[in-house]
Every structure is written in structure tokens, then in C-alpha cells.
Amino acid sequence: MINRWIEAMFRLRDKILEGKFLGQLRSKYPAAERWLENRFSILQFNGLPLTALLIALLLNVLLFFHFTEKVMNSKTIVEIDTHTAFYFHSIRTERTAGFFYTLTQLGNVITIVGMSSLVILYLISKRLKSYVISVLLVVAGSGVSISSGKNIYKVNRPSQYSYYPEDSYSFPSGHATIAVAFYGLLAYLLIRNNPGNKFRTIIFFSGLMMILSVGFSRIYLCEHYLSDVLGGYLLGLSWLILAVTFVEWSSRKQKPQ
């Protein structure tokens, strides 16, 4: 199934490159067409890797722009966040909360630093330089985004509903951000280096469930609002896209196909 998704993505890319719009652009403005086509190239850094970098930076800038604050403070978002926090607080049980408290530790700083250190040491032993850089990229990049967002918006947590006290600000959710970036990257690297389609499918859905579970645990324990988790997912995704693109570019740079 993973292979079919990858093939579908390549077919979509080919349709874009061979589409009517690019055909007209090619005949009228060949230089502009070549520039646009190069944005999809994985063989050079100023192609798809640079495009992914700009997308990651754009998502971070947009998320931290003034209009994002207006959206977050809108009546609709505030009501959804408040009602969601109240609902999960009302149905929370001690046993279930204990389970999600254990699960949420997968996204805390100590766990991520420890796991990323072990992964980096393993990758260094295998001389997989591009993989090491990608792990450092998602961890460091996510850390900067999380710290910047919390210091810019200074959103208070739903402390009246929280299962346990947290001192930092709420937006964006650091657990959700790093879950998408780090665990998403690990799933991608495992899928990339294992040919078995069944194993790839298991890894894909395991990684997806881990990401969703960490985010949900933050909402269930009322440590974050729903918008905090969704914002964290978006930030983490931007760094994941950048890291994956870097790995693919580095691989094709060494062995052009």
C-alpha cells in the first residue's frame, strides 16, 4: 500500500510537469518554465530541497504572524478549545488518565533527547551522514519553533482542567510538534530502508498511531487546547518535509538516478 501511495505521488508530479499550464508556459516563456520545473528536481539543492526549505520557513512564519493570533483569539476557536477541554475533563477517569500520562511521556524533552541521541549514535556507527543531519534538523528545528511560538504568543494552558501542572506556555504543543517531526522521520527512515511492503505498512501505521496518540494525550489530559496540538502538528510536519527532502536529495546526489 505504501508503494502505491509513493507511485501515486510520482504520477501526480508527472501530471503537473506535463500539464497544459506548463505546456503553454514552455512555449511562451521557456525560461520561466525551466525555473518552475527545476523546483521539482530532487537532483540539485536549489530544486525540491530548496522548495521544501522555503515551505518549512513559510509555515513557521505564517504560524507566528499576527493573523495567526487573530485566528487563535477568534470567538469560534476559543469556544471550540474551551468546550473540548471541558468535555475531556468531565469524562476523564483516573485509570485512563494514568494511561495517557504514561503515553504522553513519549513526547517530553528527556525522552526525545535520549532517543535521538541513541538513534544518532547508531546512524554514526553505520556512517549514514545524511540520516544524522536529518535527525538533528527535525529535533533542533522543532525546538526553535516550539520555543519561539511559546514566547511570542504566551498562551496560558487550560490549567483549571489540567491533570498535572505545567509551567510553560501552551501554544504550540511541543509534544505534538516533536511527535510529528521525530517519530515521523523515524518511520520514514525505517520504511525507506526496508523493502518488504507488509513491514512498511506496519511501520507507517505504527508511526501514525504514535503521533496521533501523543497529540490526543495532551488534549485528554487538558495540558493543551485543541488548537495548540493542531498548530504543533503543522510545525512538526514542516520540519519533517524538510528532513525527508534532504535525505532524498543527499541520496540522489551520491547516486544520481
KOLMI-96719 format. One line per field, with one value per residue (C-alpha): residue number from 0; x, y, z; residue in three letters. Coordinates in nm, 2 decimals, always signed. Example, Ala and Ser with C-alpha at 12.3 -4.5 7.8 and 13.67 -1.06 7.14 Angstrom:
pos = c(0:1);
c1 = c(+1.23:+1.37);
c2 = c(-0.45:-0.11);
c3 = c(+0.78:+0.71);
code = c(ALA:SER);
END
This chain:
pos = c(0:1:2:3:4:5:6:7:8:9:10:11:12:13:14:15:16:17:18:19:20:21:22:23:24:25:26:27:28:29:30:31:32:33:34:35:36:37:38:39:40:41:42:43:44:45:46:47:48:49:50:51:52:53:54:55:56:57:58:59:60:61:62:63:64:65:66:67:68:69:70:71:72:73:74:75:76:77:78:79:80:81:82:83:84:85:86:87:88:89:90:91:92:93:94:95:96:97:98:99:100:101:102:103:104:105:106:107:108:109:110:111:112:113:114:115:116:117:118:119:120:121:122:123:124:125:126:127:128:129:130:131:132:133:134:135:136:137:138:139:140:141:142:143:144:145:146:147:148:149:150:151:152:153:154:155:156:157:158:159:160:161:162:163:164:165:166:167:168:169:170:171:172:173:174:175:176:177:178:179:180:181:182:183:184:185:186:187:188:189:190:191:192:193:194:195:196:197:198:199:200:201:202:203:204:205:206:207:208:209:210:211:212:213:214:215:216:217:218:219:220:221:222:223:224:225:226:227:228:229:230:231:232:233:234:235:236:237:238:239:240:241:242:243:244:245:246:247:248:249:250:251:252:253:254:255:256);
c1 = c(+0.00:+0.28:+0.44:+0.11:+0.09:+0.45:+0.37:+0.06:+0.27:+0.51:+0.22:+0.08:+0.41:+0.44:+0.09:+0.18:+0.50:+0.33:+0.01:-0.14:-0.03:+0.33:+0.30:+0.17:+0.43:+0.70:+0.60:+0.56:+0.81:+1.07:+1.30:+1.01:+0.90:+1.25:+1.27:+0.93:+1.02:+1.35:+1.15:+1.05:+1.41:+1.55:+1.89:+2.00:+1.98:+1.82:+1.54:+1.30:+1.52:+1.52:+1.15:+1.09:+1.31:+1.11:+0.79:+0.91:+1.02:+0.69:+0.48:+0.68:+0.65:+0.28:+0.21:+0.39:+0.24:-0.01:-0.31:-0.25:-0.30:-0.63:-0.74:-0.65:-0.83:-1.14:-1.47:-1.51:-1.16:-1.19:-1.53:-1.40:-1.09:-1.29:-1.56:-1.31:-1.11:-1.43:-1.56:-1.24:-1.21:-1.57:-1.52:-1.17:-1.11:-0.80:-0.72:-0.74:-0.56:-0.28:-0.25:-0.24:+0.01:+0.25:+0.18:+0.24:+0.60:+0.69:+0.69:+0.87:+1.22:+1.40:+1.26:+1.32:+1.68:+1.76:+1.60:+1.75:+2.10:+2.07:+1.95:+2.23:+2.49:+2.36:+2.35:+2.70:+2.82:+2.66:+2.81:+2.48:+2.57:+2.25:+2.03:+2.23:+2.18:+1.81:+1.76:+1.94:+1.74:+1.40:+1.50:+1.67:+1.43:+1.13:+1.29:+1.34:+0.98:+0.83:+1.04:+0.96:+0.59:+0.55:+0.75:+0.56:+0.20:+0.23:-0.09:-0.19:-0.27:-0.62:-0.48:-0.83:-0.87:-0.51:-0.43:-0.08:+0.08:+0.30:+0.49:+0.55:+0.30:+0.05:+0.09:+0.22:+0.22:+0.58:+0.48:+0.27:+0.54:+0.82:+0.60:+0.53:+0.89:+1.09:+0.86:+0.75:+1.12:+1.20:+0.90:+1.02:+1.38:+1.26:+1.02:+1.29:+1.54:+1.31:+1.19:+0.90:+0.57:+0.40:+0.66:+0.64:+0.27:+0.31:+0.57:+0.36:+0.05:+0.25:+0.42:+0.09:-0.08:+0.21:+0.18:-0.19:-0.18:+0.08:-0.13:-0.45:-0.29:-0.22:-0.59:-0.73:-0.51:-0.61:-0.24:-0.31:-0.60:-0.70:-0.56:-0.22:-0.20:-0.31:-0.06:+0.21:+0.13:+0.16:+0.50:+0.63:+0.51:+0.71:+1.03:+0.95:+0.90:+1.23:+1.42:+1.28:+1.36:+1.72:+1.76:+1.63:+1.84:+2.15:+2.09:+2.04:+2.33:+2.56:+2.39:+2.20:+1.91);
c2 = c(+0.00:+0.24:+0.17:+0.25:+0.58:+0.67:+0.58:+0.80:+1.09:+1.05:+1.03:+1.35:+1.52:+1.40:+1.52:+1.86:+1.88:+1.76:+1.96:+2.21:+2.51:+2.42:+2.34:+2.69:+2.84:+2.64:+2.78:+3.14:+3.17:+2.89:+3.04:+3.07:+2.71:+2.58:+2.76:+2.62:+2.27:+2.29:+2.34:+1.98:+1.85:+1.63:+1.61:+1.96:+2.15:+2.46:+2.23:+2.04:+2.07:+2.44:+2.44:+2.23:+2.46:+2.76:+2.58:+2.50:+2.85:+2.99:+2.77:+2.88:+3.25:+3.22:+3.04:+3.31:+3.60:+3.85:+3.70:+3.36:+3.53:+3.68:+3.33:+3.18:+3.45:+3.43:+3.35:+3.02:+2.89:+2.99:+2.82:+2.50:+2.49:+2.56:+2.31:+2.04:+2.09:+2.09:+1.77:+1.57:+1.69:+1.58:+1.22:+1.17:+0.88:+0.82:+0.49:+0.63:+0.95:+0.74:+0.55:+0.87:+1.02:+0.74:+0.77:+1.15:+1.09:+0.98:+1.35:+1.51:+1.66:+1.38:+1.10:+1.28:+1.38:+1.03:+0.85:+1.10:+1.05:+0.67:+0.70:+0.94:+0.72:+0.42:+0.61:+0.74:+0.38:+0.30:+0.61:+0.74:+1.11:+1.24:+1.05:+1.20:+1.55:+1.49:+1.38:+1.69:+1.90:+1.79:+1.80:+2.13:+2.29:+2.18:+2.30:+2.65:+2.66:+2.55:+2.80:+3.08:+3.02:+2.99:+3.32:+3.51:+3.42:+3.34:+3.15:+3.01:+2.65:+2.52:+2.49:+2.46:+2.13:+2.00:+1.66:+1.77:+2.12:+2.26:+2.58:+2.67:+2.84:+2.64:+2.73:+2.54:+2.20:+2.09:+1.72:+1.73:+1.92:+1.68:+1.37:+1.45:+1.56:+1.29:+0.99:+1.07:+1.08:+0.75:+0.59:+0.73:+0.61:+0.26:+0.24:+0.37:+0.10:-0.20:-0.34:-0.55:-0.38:-0.55:-0.42:-0.08:-0.07:-0.18:+0.09:+0.36:+0.30:+0.24:+0.58:+0.75:+0.60:+0.71:+1.07:+1.08:+0.92:+1.17:+1.46:+1.32:+1.26:+1.63:+1.71:+1.43:+1.54:+1.90:+2.01:+2.18:+2.32:+2.15:+2.45:+2.40:+2.04:+2.12:+2.41:+2.17:+1.91:+2.18:+2.29:+1.94:+1.85:+2.14:+2.01:+1.65:+1.75:+1.94:+1.65:+1.39:+1.61:+1.65:+1.27:+1.21:+1.49:+1.36:+1.00:+1.11:+1.34:+1.05:+0.81:+1.00:+0.81);
c3 = c(+0.00:+0.08:-0.26:-0.43:-0.25:-0.35:-0.71:-0.70:-0.57:-0.86:-1.11:-0.97:-1.01:-1.37:-1.45:-1.31:-1.51:-1.83:-1.78:-2.01:-1.80:-1.81:-2.18:-2.25:-2.03:-2.21:-2.55:-2.44:-2.15:-2.17:-1.90:-1.65:-1.74:-1.67:-1.34:-1.23:-1.34:-1.15:-0.83:-0.86:-0.92:-0.64:-0.80:-0.71:-0.38:-0.54:-0.67:-0.44:-0.13:-0.15:-0.22:+0.09:+0.30:+0.18:+0.26:+0.61:+0.67:+0.53:+0.75:+1.06:+0.96:+0.89:+1.21:+1.41:+1.21:+1.36:+1.17:+1.34:+1.68:+1.55:+1.44:+1.77:+1.96:+1.74:+1.91:+1.73:+1.81:+2.17:+2.21:+2.04:+2.26:+2.58:+2.51:+2.41:+2.73:+2.95:+2.78:+2.83:+3.19:+3.25:+3.12:+3.25:+3.48:+3.70:+3.53:+3.17:+3.27:+3.41:+3.08:+2.88:+3.13:+3.05:+2.68:+2.68:+2.81:+2.46:+2.36:+2.66:+2.63:+2.82:+2.61:+2.28:+2.37:+2.49:+2.19:+1.94:+2.10:+2.06:+1.71:+1.61:+1.77:+1.57:+1.25:+1.30:+1.35:+1.02:+0.86:+0.75:+0.75:+0.58:+0.83:+1.12:+0.98:+0.92:+1.28:+1.41:+1.17:+1.30:+1.67:+1.66:+1.41:+1.62:+1.93:+1.79:+1.66:+1.99:+2.19:+1.96:+1.95:+2.32:+2.38:+2.10:+2.20:+2.57:+2.57:+2.91:+2.95:+3.05:+3.40:+3.56:+3.38:+3.37:+3.50:+3.62:+3.64:+3.36:+3.38:+3.02:+2.78:+2.58:+2.21:+2.02:+2.18:+2.20:+2.24:+1.92:+1.72:+1.81:+1.77:+1.40:+1.33:+1.52:+1.51:+1.15:+1.05:+1.22:+1.04:+0.71:+0.76:+0.85:+0.55:+0.32:+0.42:+0.43:+0.10:+0.24:+0.17:+0.47:+0.70:+0.55:+0.61:+0.97:+1.03:+0.86:+1.07:+1.39:+1.34:+1.26:+1.57:+1.79:+1.65:+1.70:+2.04:+2.17:+2.05:+2.18:+2.52:+2.55:+2.48:+2.71:+3.00:+2.93:+2.92:+2.58:+2.39:+2.06:+1.86:+2.04:+1.92:+1.56:+1.55:+1.68:+1.41:+1.14:+1.27:+1.31:+0.96:+0.81:+0.96:+0.86:+0.50:+0.50:+0.66:+0.42:+0.12:+0.24:+0.27:-0.08:-0.23:-0.05:-0.17:-0.53:-0.52:-0.43:-0.68:-0.95:-1.10);
code = c(MET:ILE:ASN:ARG:TRP:ILE:GLU:ALA:MET:PHE:ARG:LEU:ARG:ASP:LYS:ILE:LEU:GLU:GLY:LYS:PHE:LEU:GLY:GLN:LEU:ARG:SER:LYS:TYR:PRO:ALA:ALA:GLU:ARG:TRP:LEU:GLU:ASN:ARG:PHE:SER:ILE:LEU:GLN:PHE:ASN:GLY:LEU:PRO:LEU:THR:ALA:LEU:LEU:ILE:ALA:LEU:LEU:LEU:ASN:VAL:LEU:LEU:PHE:PHE:HIS:PHE:THR:GLU:LYS:VAL:MET:ASN:SER:LYS:THR:ILE:VAL:GLU:ILE:ASP:THR:HIS:THR:ALA:PHE:TYR:PHE:HIS:SER:ILE:ARG:THR:GLU:ARG:THR:ALA:GLY:PHE:PHE:TYR:THR:LEU:THR:GLN:LEU:GLY:ASN:VAL:ILE:THR:ILE:VAL:GLY:MET:SER:SER:LEU:VAL:ILE:LEU:TYR:LEU:ILE:SER:LYS:ARG:LEU:LYS:SER:TYR:VAL:ILE:SER:VAL:LEU:LEU:VAL:VAL:ALA:GLY:SER:GLY:VAL:SER:ILE:SER:SER:GLY:LYS:ASN:ILE:TYR:LYS:VAL:ASN:ARG:PRO:SER:GLN:TYR:SER:TYR:TYR:PRO:GLU:ASP:SER:TYR:SER:PHE:PRO:SER:GLY:HIS:ALA:THR:ILE:ALA:VAL:ALA:PHE:TYR:GLY:LEU:LEU:ALA:TYR:LEU:LEU:ILE:ARG:ASN:ASN:PRO:GLY:ASN:LYS:PHE:ARG:THR:ILE:ILE:PHE:PHE:SER:GLY:LEU:MET:MET:ILE:LEU:SER:VAL:GLY:PHE:SER:ARG:ILE:TYR:LEU:CYS:GLU:HIS:TYR:LEU:SER:ASP:VAL:LEU:GLY:GLY:TYR:LEU:LEU:GLY:LEU:SER:TRP:LEU:ILE:LEU:ALA:VAL:THR:PHE:VAL:GLU:TRP:SER:SER:ARG:LYS:GLN:LYS:PRO:GLN);
END
